[in-house]
Amino acid sequence: MYGWIWRHLPGNTYVRSLLSALLIMGAVFLLFQYVFPWAEPLLPFNNVTVDDGGGAGGG
C-alpha cells in the first residue's frame, strides 16, 4: 500500500517526502479532531471499578 502511494505522488524524492509528511499530518489531524472525539463515548475506558476484594498484593 505504501509503495502504491509513493509511486503515485508527483515529483522527486524530496517533494514526495514532503507530500508524504503532509498526508500523515492530515490523517493524524482528522483522527484527533473528528474520529477520536466521536468514538470516545462508545469506548468503555471511563467505566473503571476499584474493587476492595483483596487480590494480588493485598496484605
C-alpha positions as a printed NumPy array, in Angstrom:
array([[  0.   ,   0.   ,   0.   ],
       [  2.754,   2.462,   0.912],
       [  4.605,   1.647,  -2.282],
       [  1.479,   2.386,  -4.291],
       [  1.073,   5.77 ,  -2.582],
       [  4.776,   6.576,  -3.082],
       [  4.628,   5.726,  -6.793],
       [  1.553,   7.9  ,  -7.359],
       [  2.891,  11.022,  -5.65 ],
       [  4.3  ,  13.583,  -8.08 ],
       [  7.822,  14.987,  -8.03 ],
       [ 11.245,  13.828,  -6.982],
       [ 12.194,  12.201,  -3.67 ],
       [ 12.242,  15.495,  -1.748],
       [  8.763,  16.503,  -2.962],
       [  7.397,  13.019,  -2.322],
       [  8.793,  13.066,   1.21 ],
       [  7.198,  16.442,   1.87 ],
       [  3.856,  15.302,   0.466],
       [  4.042,  12.088,   2.499],
       [  4.627,  14.092,   5.679],
       [  1.684,  16.345,   4.827],
       [ -0.547,  13.32 ,   4.216],
       [  0.457,  11.788,   7.546],
       [ -0.122,  15.056,   9.419],
       [ -3.506,  15.425,   7.721],
       [ -4.535,  11.918,   8.709],
       [ -3.44 ,  12.484,  12.319],
       [ -5.316,  15.809,  12.396],
       [ -8.513,  14.19 ,  11.127],
       [ -8.218,  11.385,  13.654],
       [ -7.721,  13.71 ,  16.622],
       [-10.326,  16.29 ,  15.554],
       [-13.147,  14.088,  14.343],
       [-12.711,  10.326,  14.759],
       [-11.436,  10.062,  18.339],
       [-13.977,  12.543,  19.823],
       [-16.766,  10.695,  18.014],
       [-15.578,   7.291,  19.254],
       [-14.799,   8.291,  22.859],
       [-18.34 ,   7.856,  24.242],
       [-18.501,   4.414,  22.637],
       [-15.376,   3.134,  24.416],
       [-15.545,   1.608,  27.915],
       [-12.396,   3.286,  29.29 ],
       [-14.31 ,   5.525,  31.729],
       [-16.07 ,   2.568,  33.375],
       [-13.341,   1.9  ,  35.923],
       [-14.222,  -0.067,  39.034],
       [-11.953,  -0.343,  42.04 ],
       [-12.681,  -3.496,  43.987],
       [-11.505,  -3.956,  47.554],
       [-11.767,  -7.726,  47.302],
       [ -8.12 ,  -8.315,  48.277],
       [ -6.468,  -9.587,  45.028],
       [ -2.772,  -9.881,  44.343],
       [ -0.537,  -7.791,  46.544],
       [ -3.143,  -7.453,  49.229],
       [ -1.969,  -7.554,  52.795]])
